Each structure stands twice: as structure tokens, then as C-alpha cells.
Amino acid sequence: MIHSFAVRALACAALLSMPMATADADELKILTTGILKGSFTEIASSFERETGHRITMSWGPSSGNSPEASQVRVKNGEHVDVLIMVNTGMDELIKGGYFAPVERKDVAVSKIGVAVKAGHRLPDISTEAALRQALLDATSIGYSEGASGTYVANVLLKKLGIADQVAGKSHVILGRKFVGEAIASGEVELGLQQISELRLEPGIIVVGPLPDDLQKKSVVSAAVSSKAASVDVAKQFLAYLTSPAATESMQKSGLDLP
């Protein structure tokens, strides 16, 4: 009996000595834009180590009609604790009553770049005239259904005056597939997408950003949902996104800060 009591006492003492973070740990479900995909794993891992909370991440383009698009998923009622996407897309969800934030902040700024397959001749994209010629010379062009692709299709090509000329060789890369993957596989010769997303594909070369007078900067916003399972923990993660460690990770991935 004495031995049994001693064993139970030791077990209770061990349980009491366990870190409180384990018992109080929450799981955050985060839906993010692919713009942050290059830095998110590092950010999430650091947050988990420092807080004991767990993160489940999914991602999709900020606009578009594919099932993976963040707007489609939120409109269909998918639960998210923290939503991270291009601010204009988030504005539409809020205005339509599909998403109600209790806290929101801008966390990154993304630029559009041009890329080709590794080993391919690098086109000149330094000026408006050079970019126009590079797009006309390419056998095929790819861009996403997300924020960058929406700008390319609806603004850039029209501004360059070549929308009709390149329509037959333009390809919209849908859902979670990156434009860089289509370039590396030979599906398209020249691709345009957020620079941080192009950098994720090892088989391509990022030629550079669009010329300044044609560039489209996308502001990435992060927001805590009013339906978050733990609003306090979600707010804690939002604060972490502006910490030195998180902002350094974003800058390394090719993003600027607001």
C-alpha cells in the first residue's frame, strides 16, 4: 500500500510540474495568401516555440473563382481564426458581410516580378517598351488568378496596348499552383506573379520586378475573425506578425514592409 501511494504521489507531482503552456495550448486555423507562403513556415514555427500554441495553415489566392481561392472559401463558410490576404480582397469580404474582423493590420507589401525557366535567355524588362516587346516575343505567358494576375490581365496588358495580341497565348494559372511551377515545367515561357511567390520555385530565374511606372504593389492585411475560437490567441499571433523575427522572415522572402 505504501509503495502504491508513493507511485501515485510521484505521478501527481510530475503532472503538476508540466509546463502550463501544454494544458493551455490553443490551435489557430490560419488562411493565408500565397504571397506569405515563403516566410510563413518560419514565422509559424517560431510562434509555436515561443507560445506553445499550434498553427494549422492553409493558403490560396486572394481573388479568383477556383475552390482554393480565399474569397470563395470564406464565402462558403470555411472557419478561419486569422485571415491573411491582399487588402482589397479582404475589403470585399467585409463589405459583403462574409468576414467580420475584430482586429486588423497591414503586414507586408508585395511587388510583381517576371520570371523565365533557368537557362533561358533573360529578356529585357527594364522599361515599358522593353517589357511590351518581351511579352510580344514570348511564345506563351502565364499569370495567376490572384491579385497579381488580375492586375496583369485587367490593367497591365491593356496599358501596354497588347491585350488582344497576347490573348491567344496567355494562360491563367488557377488555384494553389504557382506560376513558377508552370514556367519550370515548360507550360509557359514567361510568367508574372508576386516576387515572393516566384522565389519559391527553384527551376526558374526571377528576371526582376516590373518597371516602376507599371508596378502594382499589393498590401497584405491580417485580421482576427470575430468567430475565432480564441480571439486572444489570434490577436497574439497578429502582434507577432510585426515582431522583428517575423518581419525579417518576410523581407528575406522578397516582401517589403508597410
N, C-alpha and C positions, 0 to 999 in steps of 0.2 A: 504493500500500500504506500509505504514511504517513497519507494522508488517511482511508482506511478505518479504520485503527487509531484515529485521533483521534475519529472519529464514534462508534465503539464505546465508547471511553473516556468520552466525554461522556454517552452513553446510560446507562452503568453508574452514573456519578456522579449523574445525575438520579434514577435508581431508588433509590439509597441515600439521597437527600435527601428522599424522600417520607415523610409522617407515618406513624409506626408504627401509628397507630390504624386506618389503612386496611387494612393487612395483617392486623391482629389483630381486626378488627371481627366481632362476632357478631350473629346475628339472633335476637331474642326473640319468641316467639309468646305473646301475652297474650290471655286470655279474660276479659273484664270484665263487670260488671253495668252496665246502662243508667244506674244511679244516678250513675256517674262519667263518663258519656259527654260531658257538658257541659264537663268540665275535662280530659279525657284527651288530646285533641289537643295542647293547650298543654303539658301535662306531658311527653308523649312527644317532642314536637319539641325541648323544652329538654334532655331527657335525651340525645337523639341528637346534638345540637350539642355537648354537653359531653363525651360519651364516645366518639363515633364509632360506637357500636353502632346497629343498626337494630331497629325495633319493628314487628311486624305485629300489629294489634289486631283482635279480633272481639268481639262482645258479644251478650248475651242475658239474659233474665230469670233471676233466681236460683232460681226454682221454676217448676213447671208441667210439662206433658207435651208441649208443642209441640216440633218438631225443633230450634228455635232455643234452647230453654231450656238453660242451662249444665249443669244436673244431667243432662239427657238426653244431651248431647254428651260429657260426661266419662264417663258410664256406658257410652257406646257406643265408648269408646276413643280419642276425639279427643286428639291430642297438644297439651299446653299446657306452657309453661315457667313461666308465672306465672298463677295463678288468682285473680281478684278477684271476690268475691260476698258476699252477706249471710251473716253468720257462721253462722246456723242451718242454712242450706243447705250450707255447707262442712262443718259438723259431721256432717251426714248422709252426705256423700260419704266422709268419713274413716272414720266408723263402719262403713260398708258395705264398706270396703276398695277403693273406687274411686279414691281420691286419697290420696297419702302426702306430706305436706309435710315439708321439711327446715328450713324457717323460715317463721314466720307472724307477722303483726302486724295489729292493727286500725288502719285508716287514716282512717275517716270515719264520721259519724253522720248519718242521713237522716231527715227528717220527712215525713209525708204531708200533702198540701195538697188544696184543692178549687179547681176552675177552671171557667170558662164561656167561651163564644165572645166575642171582642171585640165590644163594642156591646150585649151582653146585659145585662139588669138584674142587678146584683150581689146575690146572696142573702145573707141574714144567716146566718152560721155561727158566731157568737161564743160560743154556749152549746150545751149538749146539746139543749135544747128547740128552739132555732133551727135547728140542724143537722138534727134529725129532721124539722122542717117543710119545710126546703129540699129534702130528699131526697124527701119525700112529694109536694111540689109539682112537682118536675121531671118532664117528660114522659118522659125517659129518663136512665139513669145508666150510666156506664162506669168500669171499673177493670181493671187488668192481671191477668195470670195470675201475676205475680211476687209478691214479698214483700208489697207494699202491698195488692194485690188480694186475696191470701189472707187478710190481716187484715180487710179490708173485708167480704168475704163470710162468713168464719167467726166473726168476733168483733164488729166494729162494728155491722153491721146487726142482729145478734141482741141486742146490748146495748141498742140503741135500740128494740128491740121491733117492728121494721118489716120483718124479713126476708121474711115471706110477702107483705106488702103491696107490696113493690117488686120481687119476684121476676120478674114478667112484663115489667118494663121495664128490667131490669138486663142489661148486656152485658159479657162478658169479652173484653178486647182481647188477642189472642194474639200470641205471638212478639215480633218486633222492632218491631212497630207501637206507637207511643206513644199513650197515652190522649189527649194533646193533639191529635194528628192527627185522632182520631175526633171531638173537640169542634169543631175548626176546620172540618171537612167537614160538620158537621151530623148526623153519625151518632148522637151522643149530645148531650144538652143540658148535662148536668153530669157532670164527671169527677173522679175521685180517683186520685192517684198520688203518687210521691215528688216533692217540690217541685223538686228539681234536674232531674227529667225533664220536668215540666210547663213549666219555663222554656225548654226547647228549642224550643217551638212559638210562632212569632211571632203567630199568629192568635187567641190566647186571652188571657184575663186570669186570673192566679192570685189568687183571692179572698183566700186566706190559709191558714194551717195549721189542722188540726183543733184543737178546744179541748183544752187541756192534759190534762184528765181523760179524754179519749178518744184522745189521741195515741199512736201507735206509733212508737217510734224504732228504726230498723234500723241495726245496726252492720255496717259493711263491712270485711271482712277480706281481706288479700292474702297469698298464700302461694307459696313456691317449690316446685315439684314435684320429687320425688326423681328423676323421669325427665327433668328439664330437660337440654337439650343442653349448656348451660354453666351449672352451678349458681352459679359465682362471679359471672357477669354478671347472672344473675337476682337474686341477693342484692344486687347493686349497685343494681338498679332498685328493689328493695324498700326499701332505705335511702333512695333518692331520693324515694320517696313521702312521707316525713316531713320532707323538706327545707323550708325557708321558701318557696321558689318554688312547690313542689307544693302545700303546704297553703294558700297564698294563692289558687292557682287553684281549689282545691276550695271554699274559703269563698266566693269570688266566684260560684260556680255554684249556691250555695244550701245547701251542706253545712256541718255542724258538725264539730269535731274530737273525737276520743275523749277 
